[in-house]
Amino acid sequence: MAQGLQVDLKQLVLFNGTFGPREIRQLEDAIAAGYSHYRVLRDAVAELEIKEDPSPASMVRLGVCLYLLGRYRRTVDALSKSDGGALAHYYLAKAHFCLQEYEAAGECYLAAAKAGYHRDECELGRAESQRCAGDAAGALATLDHLSGAVEQTAEYLYQRGTTVAVLGGNPEEVARLYERAVEADPTHRGALFGLAMENDRRGNDTEALDLYKRSASRFPPHLGSLMNLGLLYEDRGQFDRAVQCYQRVVDVDATNEQALLFLKDALASGNMYYDEDAQKHRDRLSQVLGIPVTDFELSVRSRNCLQKMAIMTLGDLCRCTEQELLASKNFGETSLIEIREMLASKGLSLGQLATEKTAADIFEPEALSADEQAMLGRPVADLNLSVRARKCMIRLGISTIAELVRRSGDDLLECKNFGVTSLNEVREKLAVHGMKLRGD
């Protein structure tokens, strides 16, 4: 099933065909179902970005996918070069909203409606922009002008509930509106967040925790849900989970001072060694690591290779080893020297963060049987792979079976001279021992 979802995601992103609200919803549901699907989307987007002479229509597809990944500034850049159609204007509005550019968002919603996008949805977006710009009364007036089927949608009920709350309305009415919104769409991240907040205020921690988790599972992530979820985890002494929540916020908004402060506190509260001077250094380092690689003048070959590997920032580069870069097709010593010099100019080096893993990438051997755990420590040579497959293992620095099963099929296919035949061979050899690659 997972394999099928991967194929569908790539098909939706990379191939011409119908691309509208239905396909976008399919993408949203797929990446919310598991982080491995998020990675598939991210890699497909990186492949789409390096296409030569992209059509205006493909820029719409690219812009929408960047929005789902939470890359709002790049969304604006891509959609500004698109076909100027209704879908482009609508997601341009949503990206401006996420960047807190509310006036621009409102103008784009008007342009989307004029271009033919569903008027009610554009008006709902415009009402949200008005409210966040400080005009809650104007937002309520916009909502009051809507009538008919839209009044039963999750988005309308959520926007009305939030606006009533901002205007100091009856809390019971607000809660009922959020409840109706979640009933209309159990995956609506805003409505889930609002209902979680109401439960949070009433001390219903268990219900609030579940609702925050459901909201945070959608993409792009609801930053409020992640922040409050982190606080609830801290209350329960689950500081590692709190850290993951705050880190996800920082990944989307590296300048979020509150998230950075909460992240520091959660790290300190988790009985980890904390030194203020060291933290200041880490904060500065974090800002440097967030610099996009596109800010530097690189050769076309280096730039294309980095995009293909979904390496977007200096931090992504520092998590890669020289071996991994050289294993990528068309990446040679000249490109490696260029990358080294670029990182050195910022006091960084390849591989210095290679030990970092996201929560979704951490392999948990305790979930395996005793025999399977013993198998993990054996050398990869025990699989009796073909010469071509063995050379790929060497290029990627994979020496044990544990290191191999931490890789996905796409990771292996990035290696020079390693194709689908070799990938199937690796999968078959692992299957004999009841094991598989990450994401399979």
Secondary structure, 3 states (H helix, E strand, C coil): CHHHHHHHHHHHHHCCCCCCHHHHHHHHHHHHHCHHHHHHHHHHHHHHHCCCCCCHHHHHHHHHHHHHCCCHHHHHHHHCCCCCCHHHHHHHHHHHHHCCCHHHHHHHHHHHHHHCCCHHHHHHHHHHHHHHCCCHHHHHHHHHCCCCHHHHCHHHHHHHHHHHHHCCCCHHHHHHHHHHHHHHCCCCHHHHHHHHHHHHHCCCHHHHHHHHHHHHCCCCCCHHHHHHHHHHHHHCCCHHHHHHHHHHHHHHCCCCHHHHHHHHHHHHHCCCCCCHHHHHHHHHHHHHHCCEHHHCCCCHHHHHHHHHCCCCEHHHHHCCCHHHHHHECCCCHHHHHHHHHHHHCCCCCCCCCCCCCCHHHCCCHHHCCHHHHHHHCCEHHHHCCCHHHHHHHHHCCCCEHHHHHCCEHHHHHCECCCCHHHHHHHHHHHHHCCCCCECC
